[in-house]
Amino acid sequence: MPIEKRERKRRASPAVDTFLGHLQLLETEAGRRQGIQEFKPQPGDVIVATPAKCGTTMILQLAHSLRSRGDEDFEEINVDVCPCLEMAVDSGVDIYMDQRFSPRLFKTHSWYHYCPGIGVEGVKHVFVMRNPVKAAISFYHFLGGWFFNKDEISIDTFIQEFVLERSSPTSWMENASIWDTIASWYPHRNDETVLFLT
């Protein structure tokens, strides 16, 4: 998830600033623009949209298994099978490449208002929500030891500085908080083109 570009209060520790700096390297403005703002989905595409750590990979695996009748011939589902729109370009993945199976599948952590394909005829979205507290704890353990040392950033600091500090994005370069993301999709839970899962 990209770091917000807005002004923020002073961080609890240099370790938090270092952690957020590492995350910022995952996405460039040009890459995010191409994947989120400029991407043109095709009729029939399915976009799986979730806040982080809410079952994204599980739903991608299920959707891919259904469309492929159980194909497991890939190394990393988020790269080889279902590109993450906001990170694909910066990872060298062509979001317009032919996919081996139909429908084409994509992943995003975008809230409803910036999600590609909204209002495009024939494009469907799967949104998955999870208890925000459980998602935050899972996110801490997912990133800890990879992007930061758990001895330097406690779970309380992580949740305060990285989870609770987020809110509604001020631009398409930012991801919304888990609460804002859920709230943005919830009014569309009965739309014909949205499958809303928990």
N, C-alpha and C positions, 0 to 999 in steps of 0.2 A: 504494500500500500504506500502511495506516495506521501511525503510529508506535506503538510499544509504550508502554504507560502505566507500566511497572514502573520501579523505581529503576535507574539505570545509572551506570557510572563516568563520570568527567569526559571530555568529548569532546576530540578531538585539536585542534580549532580552532573558533572562533566560526562559521566558514563551514559546518561540519558541522551545528551547531545551527540555523543559518538554513535550510539545506537541509531538515532534518527538520521544521522548523516549516512550510515551504511544503507539504511532503507532507501534513502533518496537516490542512491546509485542504481537501483533496480529499474527506474523509469526516467526517461528524459522527457522534456516537454514535447519534442518532435515525435517521439515514439507514442506518447499518450495521445497526442493530437491525431495521429494517423489511426490509432486503434479505437479510440473512443469518439472523437469529434467528427472524423472524416470517413470512418468505415461505413460502407454501404452493404448491409445484409441483403441477401437474395430471398425471394419467396421460397418458403420451405425451410429456411434456416431455423435452428433452435438455439436460443441463447440462455444459458444457465447463469442466473444472477443471484449472488448471495453475499451477505457480509462475510468477512473472513472467519474461518473455523466454524462454519455452520453446515457442513456436509457437502460442500462443493464437489470434492473429488468423488465421494460416494455416488452422488447423483450423476456425475459425468460417466462414471463406470457403469451404472445401471443403464443410462441412456445409450451409451456406446454398445453395451451388450445387447440391448434390444434391437438397435439398428443393424448390428453386424452378426447377430445370432451367435454371440459369444467369442468374438475375436479377442485374442490376448497377445497378438503379435506386435508389441510396441514396448519401448523401454520406459517412457514417462508420458502418462496420459495428457498432462497439461502442456506438453510440447509437441509430441508426436501425433496426437489424436484430436485434442480439443484445445486450440490455442486460447491463452488468456489475452483478451483484446488489449488491455492496457499495458501489458508487458511483452507481448509477442515481438513487436518490431525491434525493441531494444535487445531481445534475445536472439535475433536473427531468424525469426519465424515469419514466413509469408502468410498473412492472414487471408489472402485471396487464393492460396494454393488449393488444388483439387484435393478433396478428402476422399479416402478410399471407399467410404460408405455414405449413404444418404439416410436422413437429412444431414446437412453440415451442422456440426456442434461447435459452440463457442462458450467460453467462460468469461465472466466479469464480476468484479465486486462493486460495480456502479449502482448508485441509487437510481430510482425510476426516472428522475428528471434528466439524467445524462446518459441513460442506457441506450446503446445503439439498437435500432430496429423498432423502437416504440412508434406505433402508428403506421408502420410499413406493412402493406397488405401481404399476407402469407407468412410473416415472421412470427414465431411463437417464443414465449419466454417462460422459463421455469424459475420461480423464486423460492428460496428455501430460507426459513428463519429458525433460529434456535434461541433458547434461553440466553439472554445477553451475558449473564453472570458466568454461565458455563462456557460460553464462547470466549469470553475474556480470559478465563483461566487456561483454556486450551491454547489460546493464542500466545500466552506467556510461555507455556511449556514448549510450544512449537518453535518460537523464535529464540528462546533462551538456550545458550550453548551454541547457537548458530550465528546470531547477530549481536548477542551480548552475553556477558558472563553473569550467571544468576547470583554469584557472590557480590556483584557490583550493583545490580538492580533487583530490588525485592519485588515480589508480586504486588504489594501495595503501591509502590512507586510506579511500576509499570501501568497498573490500572489507572492511577491518578493522572500520570503524565501522558500516557498514550491512548487510553480508552476514554476516560472522562473528559479530557481536554478537547476532543473532537466534537463537532456539532454539524450544522448544515454547511456544505461546501460553499465557498464564495466564487469558485470557478471550476471548470471541468478538470483542472489539474489536481483537485483534491478529492479524496474519498470522504463520504459522510460517516458520521458515527454509526454504530450498529443500530441505535435507536432511531436516528433520522432515516437510515436506510429502510428499516422495517416500516416506519410510519409512511414513507413515500410509496411503498408497494402495496400496503394494506388496503387502501381504497380501491385497488384494481384486482383484488383477490378473486372477484367473480367475473372478470373480463373473459371473453371467449378465447383470447389469445394468451392468457396467463394461467399457468398451473401454479397455485400457491401451496407450498408444502411446509410442514413443520417437522 
